[in-house]
Amino acid sequence: MTSLPRPTAELTADEARRIALRAQGFLGAPDRRGGVRGVLRHLGAVQLDTISVLARSHELIPYARLGAVGRKTVDGAYWTPASDGTAPPSPHAFEYWSHAACILPVEEWPHFAFRRRAYRARPHWNHDLPDGTYDQVIKQLKAEGPLTATDLGGAKKTSEWWDWSGTKVAVERALMYGEVVCTERRGWKRVYDLAERAIPGDLLHDELDDAECLRRLVRLAGQSLGVGTRADIADYHRLKGEQVDAVLADSGLVPVTVEGWAKPAWADPAALETSPRGRHRTTLLSPFDSLVWERARTERIFGFTHRLEAYVPKPKRVYGYFAMPVLAGGHLVGRVDPAREGATLVAKQVTLDSPKAVPAVAQALLEAATWVDCTNVRVERANTPALREALTTELSRTLG
């Protein structure tokens, strides 16, 4: 067994937490000049999900870091291509399978070639594909694209969410293979186009080998995490442990030890150069935020157990359907399960670790309410009546 390299630094648990917060854009002044696209490039991936409570998760990610940036601005930043007037518009982002279904910076297209090849070599499908359908979809996109699944002939055979039409199966397979790409959404519908038409040529034809792809993604994961274990790094873009092992030594990340971490860790060397200081962001986090993607990491760094309960039967939920962790002062201090009723943001259930968190939670609720055009906030339940009363009083005082 190959021995691990000697750690280059010893970090306290507090230093590791601050490094992680800064790497994720929650410590220090945000780069407002880069805006939403800057957040995407900084994180490397923004997860998509169908659930929409306050907003969809891909909207909540830049909001949590930048503040109340307009929702139309967010969508425009992802999906509006750039054009200098002399060449066809060039996309800023594309959708693909990373940590999950994610929005990715378009410049990372070459680095997912390893995954496209893997899908082509070892396809596993839950849906049958009628003969000739794949070729027909490619032909139609070539002649008429860009198109949604509805434009192509319909996404579903029946009203059941899982009952895809042959056309939908074909176009999603083509997307996994990389023959088709999604660089735009209309509403919540993917817009499909041929990759050869949508992806800039210098990126489209830059077919890297697996080692080059993996080395880049491991390095990006390390930069986005700041510091992480092998499992943390693998989880970021859902790589296999052995894939990480094969390139970790050449990724540019450096080995470190972290107080209280049972396993070896690696860090972005740039994250070790300066002390992570600055203003902490106070905000509600999407359950799909990359700060809390990996449950074991979240527990290790923040002492906070995070679990999405949207798919848990209602009687068995502890914190609520879409419980959003509350970040304040560099710590996760509680959870809020929100809803909207007209112009009122309703905190259906609030769970706080301490009464000291009340002012921060009130601040987070009020900012979120303003962002989604609500003029009032109501707290339905808290983990104790005293906490509910204290939070309601704080909200009333702030609202005036």
Helices and strands as residue ranges (DSSP letters): E 9-11, H 13-23, H 35-43, E 46-47, H 57-66, H 71-79, E 93-97, E 101-105, G 106-112, H 113-121, H 133-144, H 149-152, H 166-177, E 180-186, E 189-194, H 195-198, H 201-204, H 210-225, E 227-229, H 230-236, H 241-247, G 248-250, E 254-258, E 265-267, G 269-272, E 283-284, G 290-292, H 295-302, G 314-316, E 324-328, E 331-341, E 344-352, G 355-357, H 358-371, E 376-379, H 385-399
